[in-house]
Amino acid sequence: MSEHLELQHLVDLSVGSGDESMPNLLENRRPLSKRCPYLGLMLAMLSSLFFSLCSVIVKSLVNIDPMQLAMFRFMGVLLPTVPIIIYTEQTVFPEGKRLLLLLRSIVGTVGLMLSFYAFRNMPLADASVIVFSVPVFVALFARVFLKEPCGIWNTLSIMLTLVGVILITRPPFIFGETKVENNQNYNSLRGAIAAFVSTIFGANAYVLLRVLKGLHFSVIMTNFGAIATMQTLFFSIMFGVLCMPNCGTERFLVLCLAIFSYLGQILLTMSLQMEQAGPVAIARSADIVFAFFWQVMFFNEIPSKYSICGAILVLSSVLLVGLRKWALSLPADSRLKHRLGVLAQ
């Protein structure tokens, strides 16, 4: 399959001749990502909404082990994708991409399971800030492996994110010993370690998705869902945590977890096929906004002043990247582009 940035069903740029209506026709047939240059970032932020709802469900289902919840989530990614890959007649395991697909699935699975353990052992918003500080590592890995640019503005956004994470985790060697204010059952050290390692695996998953950008999204998601489901099922059996959710609310929430996971994953995959790895990862930090809202709404946990300051710094990096992307997309003779000054350079 030839390499391209857009999804296959959006790529159709053949031209005709002579007809006066042709300009409008061509405009309508342009890839959607070209007509809407911010589509990749918008899809990434929308995916963060669904993923944040998944974290709420994971934190709520205290009777089910996070490893088994991860298995249900991967089943939600796999099952709806199978009809798509059959309908589009895609090659499930394309030659030349098999090792990358396998590696992406393993890395993504480990990263997700660790993030689930972080959600269980930390306040929802705090864990979300660490887990979705992936840009700190994505920009570095994308620079090394994909040769993507990492200029002064990307570096500044990385620094803002890193300082925000430090304020959230409040390392004892900087802030001294701190106590958990809302729930004495939290294991902050275990949660922070799980969240931090999760960002390492998550960053590599972003980079691998970017390398696989030429594949149809259904191929990536089918491989990810199948391999991840088998991986989590094996570990659930091995550690003796496999069980059937209770009837009623638990099963309903597990179903919602699968549905939200599918929507979030498909939107994330599409966004990474339209946009560079770094900006997408930073845009997905919008998950933090949702996490703070859900934390107060569902768990009645008021975030600390450090958590709020850290979240503001991380969100500032999102705005910085978005504003710079907008400035760069403006015409060269635009007055607004000149007013934005160094952002447009």
C-alpha positions as CSV (number, residue, x, y, z in Angstrom):
1,M,0.0,0.0,0.0
2,S,1.4,3.4,-1.0
3,E,2.3,5.9,1.8
4,H,-0.1,8.8,2.4
5,L,-1.2,11.1,5.2
6,E,-5.0,11.0,4.6
7,L,-7.4,8.2,5.2
8,Q,-8.1,6.2,2.0
9,H,-11.7,7.1,1.8
10,L,-10.8,10.8,1.8
11,V,-8.1,10.6,-0.9
12,D,-9.6,11.3,-4.4
13,L,-7.9,14.1,-6.2
14,S,-8.3,13.2,-9.8
15,V,-9.2,16.2,-12.0
16,G,-11.3,16.8,-15.1
17,S,-11.2,19.6,-17.6
18,G,-13.2,22.5,-19.1
19,D,-16.3,22.6,-16.8
20,E,-16.8,26.0,-15.0
21,S,-18.1,24.1,-12.0
22,M,-14.8,22.2,-11.7
23,P,-13.2,24.6,-9.0
24,N,-16.2,24.0,-6.7
25,L,-16.1,20.3,-7.4
26,L,-12.4,20.1,-6.7
27,E,-12.8,22.0,-3.5
28,N,-15.5,19.5,-2.4
29,R,-13.2,16.6,-3.3
30,R,-10.2,17.8,-1.5
31,P,-9.2,15.7,1.5
32,L,-11.0,16.9,4.6
33,S,-7.7,17.4,6.4
34,K,-6.7,19.9,3.7
35,R,-10.0,21.8,3.9
36,C,-9.8,21.9,7.7
37,P,-6.1,22.2,8.7
38,Y,-6.9,21.8,12.4
39,L,-8.9,18.6,12.0
40,G,-6.1,16.4,13.4
41,L,-5.9,18.5,16.5
42,M,-9.6,18.6,16.9
43,L,-9.9,14.8,16.6
44,A,-7.1,14.4,19.2
45,M,-9.0,16.6,21.7
46,L,-12.3,14.8,21.0
47,S,-10.5,11.5,21.6
48,S,-9.3,12.8,25.0
49,L,-12.9,13.3,26.0
50,F,-13.7,9.7,25.5
51,F,-10.5,8.5,27.1
52,S,-11.2,10.7,30.1
53,L,-14.6,9.0,30.5
54,C,-12.8,5.6,30.4
55,S,-10.5,6.7,33.3
56,V,-13.6,7.6,35.3
57,I,-15.0,4.1,34.7
58,V,-11.7,2.4,35.6
59,K,-11.6,4.4,38.8
60,S,-15.2,3.5,39.7
61,L,-15.1,-0.3,39.1
62,V,-13.0,-1.0,42.2
63,N,-14.1,-4.7,42.2
64,I,-12.5,-5.5,38.9
65,D,-8.7,-5.6,38.5
66,P,-7.3,-2.9,36.1
67,M,-5.7,-5.7,34.0
68,Q,-9.0,-7.2,33.2
69,L,-10.6,-3.8,32.6
70,A,-7.8,-3.3,30.0
71,M,-8.9,-6.5,28.4
72,F,-12.5,-5.3,28.1
73,R,-11.2,-2.0,26.7
74,F,-9.2,-3.8,24.0
75,M,-12.1,-6.0,23.1
76,G,-14.1,-2.8,22.5
77,V,-11.3,-1.7,20.1
78,L,-11.2,-5.0,18.3
79,L,-14.8,-6.1,17.7
80,P,-16.2,-3.0,15.9
81,T,-13.2,-2.8,13.7
82,V,-13.4,-6.3,12.3
83,P,-16.4,-5.5,10.0
84,I,-14.6,-2.4,8.8
85,I,-11.5,-4.3,7.7
86,I,-13.6,-6.9,6.0
87,Y,-15.7,-4.3,4.2
88,T,-12.7,-2.4,3.0
89,E,-10.8,-5.6,2.1
90,Q,-7.6,-4.6,3.9
91,T,-4.7,-7.0,4.5
92,V,-4.9,-7.8,8.2
93,F,-1.2,-8.4,8.7
94,P,0.6,-6.6,5.8
95,E,4.1,-7.7,4.9
96,G,6.8,-5.3,5.8
97,K,4.7,-3.8,8.7
98,R,4.2,-6.9,10.8
99,L,7.0,-6.2,13.3
100,L,6.0,-2.6,13.7
101,L,2.3,-3.6,14.3
102,L,3.3,-6.2,16.9
103,L,5.6,-3.7,18.6
104,R,3.0,-1.0,18.6
105,S,0.4,-3.4,20.1
106,I,2.7,-4.6,22.9
107,V,4.0,-1.1,23.8
108,G,0.4,0.3,23.8
109,T,-0.9,-2.5,26.0
110,V,1.7,-2.1,28.7
111,G,1.3,1.6,28.7
112,L,-2.5,1.4,29.1
113,M,-2.3,-1.2,31.9
114,L,0.1,1.0,33.8
115,S,-2.1,4.0,33.4
116,F,-5.1,2.1,34.8
117,Y,-3.1,1.2,37.9
118,A,-2.1,4.9,38.2
119,F,-5.8,5.9,38.1
120,R,-6.5,3.5,40.9
121,N,-3.7,4.7,43.2
122,M,-3.9,8.5,42.7
123,P,-6.5,11.2,42.4
124,L,-7.9,11.1,38.9
125,A,-6.7,14.6,37.8
126,D,-3.2,14.0,39.2
127,A,-2.8,10.7,37.4
128,S,-4.1,12.2,34.2
129,V,-1.6,15.0,34.2
130,I,1.3,12.6,34.5
131,V,-0.1,10.0,32.0
132,F,-0.9,12.7,29.4
133,S,2.4,14.5,29.8
134,V,3.5,12.2,27.0
135,P,4.7,15.2,24.9
136,V,7.8,15.5,27.1
137,F,8.9,12.2,25.6
138,V,7.2,12.2,22.2
139,A,9.0,15.2,21.0
140,L,12.3,13.6,21.9
141,F,11.5,10.2,20.3
142,A,10.0,11.8,17.2
143,R,13.1,13.9,16.8
144,V,15.4,10.8,17.1
145,F,13.3,8.3,15.1
146,L,11.2,10.3,12.8
147,K,13.5,13.4,12.3
148,E,10.6,15.7,13.1
149,P,11.6,19.3,14.0
150,C,11.8,20.2,17.6
151,G,12.4,24.0,17.7
152,I,12.3,26.6,20.4
153,W,8.5,26.6,20.7
154,N,8.3,22.9,21.0
155,T,11.0,23.0,23.6
156,L,9.2,25.7,25.6
157,S,6.0,23.6,25.5
158,I,7.9,20.6,26.7
159,M,9.4,22.6,29.6
160,L,5.9,23.9,30.6
161,T,4.6,20.4,30.6
162,L,7.5,19.1,32.6
163,V,7.2,21.8,35.3
164,G,3.5,21.1,35.5
165,V,4.1,17.4,36.1
166,I,6.6,18.2,38.9
167,L,4.0,20.4,40.6
168,I,1.5,17.5,40.4
169,T,3.8,14.8,41.7
170,R,5.4,17.0,44.3
171,P,8.6,14.9,44.7
172,P,9.6,14.6,48.3
173,F,13.2,15.7,47.6
174,I,11.8,19.1,46.4
175,F,8.6,19.6,48.4
176,G,9.3,17.4,51.4
177,E,6.9,14.7,52.7
178,T,3.2,15.4,51.7
179,K,0.1,13.6,52.9
180,V,-2.8,12.5,50.8
181,E,-5.8,14.8,51.6
182,N,-8.7,13.0,50.0
183,N,-8.2,9.3,50.3
184,Q,-5.8,7.5,52.7
185,N,-6.1,4.3,50.6
186,Y,-4.1,5.9,47.7
187,N,-0.6,4.6,47.2
188,S,0.9,7.7,45.7
189,L,4.4,6.3,45.1
190,R,3.1,3.2,43.3
191,G,0.7,5.3,41.3
192,A,3.3,7.9,40.3
193,I,5.8,5.2,39.2
194,A,3.1,3.5,37.1
195,A,2.0,6.8,35.6
196,F,5.6,7.8,34.8
197,V,6.5,4.5,33.1
198,S,3.2,4.6,31.3
199,T,4.3,7.9,29.6
200,I,7.4,6.2,28.3
201,F,5.5,3.4,26.7
202,G,2.8,5.9,25.5
203,A,5.3,8.1,23.8
204,N,6.7,5.2,21.9
205,A,3.2,4.1,20.9
206,Y,2.6,7.6,19.4
207,V,5.9,7.4,17.4
208,L,5.1,3.9,16.1
209,L,1.6,5.1,15.0
210,R,3.2,7.9,13.1
211,V,5.5,5.4,11.3
212,L,2.4,3.3,10.4
213,K,0.6,6.4,9.0
214,G,0.3,4.8,5.5
215,L,-1.9,2.0,6.8
216,H,-5.7,2.1,6.9
217,F,-6.8,2.8,10.5
218,S,-8.8,-0.5,10.6
219,V,-5.6,-2.5,10.0
220,I,-3.8,-0.8,12.9
221,M,-6.8,-1.1,15.3
222,T,-7.5,-4.7,14.4
223,N,-3.9,-5.7,15.2
224,F,-3.8,-3.6,18.3
225,G,-7.1,-4.9,19.6
226,A,-6.4,-8.6,18.9
227,I,-2.8,-8.7,20.2
228,A,-3.7,-6.6,23.3
229,T,-6.7,-8.7,24.1
230,M,-4.7,-11.9,24.0
231,Q,-1.9,-10.3,26.0
232,T,-4.2,-9.0,28.8
233,L,-6.2,-12.2,28.9
234,F,-3.0,-14.2,29.4
235,F,-1.8,-12.0,32.3
236,S,-5.3,-12.0,33.9
237,I,-5.3,-15.8,33.9
238,M,-1.7,-16.0,35.1
239,F,-2.3,-13.6,38.0
240,G,-5.7,-15.1,38.9
241,V,-7.7,-11.9,38.5
242,L,-10.1,-13.1,35.7
243,C,-13.7,-12.8,36.8
244,M,-17.2,-12.0,35.4
245,P,-18.5,-8.5,36.3
246,N,-21.6,-8.4,38.5
247,C,-24.9,-7.9,36.8
248,G,-26.4,-4.4,36.5
249,T,-24.2,-1.3,36.9
250,E,-20.9,-3.1,36.6
251,R,-21.7,-4.8,33.3
252,F,-23.2,-1.6,31.9
253,L,-20.0,0.4,32.8
254,V,-17.8,-2.3,31.2
255,L,-19.9,-2.0,28.0
256,C,-19.5,1.8,28.1
257,L,-15.7,1.4,28.7
258,A,-15.5,-0.7,25.5
259,I,-17.5,1.8,23.4
260,F,-15.7,4.9,24.7
261,S,-12.4,3.1,24.1
262,Y,-13.2,2.4,20.5
263,L,-14.3,6.0,19.8
264,G,-11.2,7.4,21.5
265,Q,-8.8,5.0,19.7
266,I,-10.3,5.5,16.3
267,L,-10.2,9.3,16.6
268,L,-6.6,9.2,17.9
269,T,-5.5,7.0,15.1
270,M,-7.1,9.2,12.5
271,S,-5.6,12.3,14.1
272,L,-2.1,10.9,14.0
273,Q,-2.5,10.1,10.3
274,M,-3.2,13.8,9.7
275,E,-0.9,15.5,12.1
276,Q,2.7,15.2,13.5
277,A,3.2,13.1,16.6
278,G,4.2,16.0,18.9
279,P,1.3,18.4,18.4
280,V,-1.2,15.5,18.6
281,A,0.3,14.3,21.9
282,I,0.2,17.9,23.3
283,A,-3.4,18.4,22.1
284,R,-4.5,15.3,23.9
285,S,-3.4,16.9,27.2
286,A,-6.9,18.5,27.1
287,D,-7.8,15.2,28.9
288,I,-6.6,17.0,32.0
289,V,-9.4,19.5,31.8
290,F,-12.0,16.8,31.7
291,A,-10.2,14.9,34.5
292,F,-10.4,17.8,36.9
293,F,-14.1,18.2,36.1
294,W,-14.8,14.5,36.5
295,Q,-12.8,14.3,39.7
296,V,-14.9,17.0,41.4
297,M,-18.2,15.8,39.9
298,F,-18.0,12.1,40.5
299,F,-15.5,11.6,43.3
300,N,-15.9,14.8,45.3
301,E,-12.1,15.3,45.4
302,I,-11.1,19.0,45.4
303,P,-7.7,19.4,43.6
304,S,-4.8,21.0,45.5
305,K,-3.3,24.3,44.5
306,Y,-0.3,22.5,43.1
307,S,-2.5,20.3,40.9
308,I,-4.3,23.3,39.6
309,C,-1.0,25.2,38.8
310,G,0.4,22.2,37.1
311,A,-2.6,21.7,35.0
312,I,-2.5,25.4,33.9
313,L,1.1,25.0,32.8
314,V,0.3,21.9,30.8
315,L,-2.7,23.5,29.2
316,S,-0.6,26.5,28.3
317,S,1.6,24.3,26.2
318,V,-1.5,23.1,24.3
319,L,-2.5,26.7,23.6
320,L,1.1,27.6,22.5
321,V,1.3,24.8,20.0
322,G,-2.2,25.5,18.6
323,L,-1.5,29.2,18.2
324,R,1.8,28.5,16.5
325,K,0.1,26.1,14.1
326,W,-2.5,28.7,13.3
327,A,0.1,31.3,12.7
328,L,2.1,29.1,10.3
329,S,-1.0,28.3,8.3
330,L,-1.8,32.0,7.5
331,P,-0.8,33.4,4.1
332,A,2.6,35.0,3.9
333,D,1.1,38.5,3.2
334,S,-1.4,38.3,6.1
335,R,-1.3,41.2,8.5
336,L,-2.3,39.0,11.4
337,K,0.6,36.7,10.6
338,H,3.0,39.7,10.9
339,R,1.3,40.8,14.2
340,L,1.9,37.3,15.7
341,G,5.6,38.0,15.1
342,V,8.0,35.2,16.2
343,L,5.2,32.7,16.6
344,A,4.9,32.7,12.8
345,Q,8.6,32.1,12.2
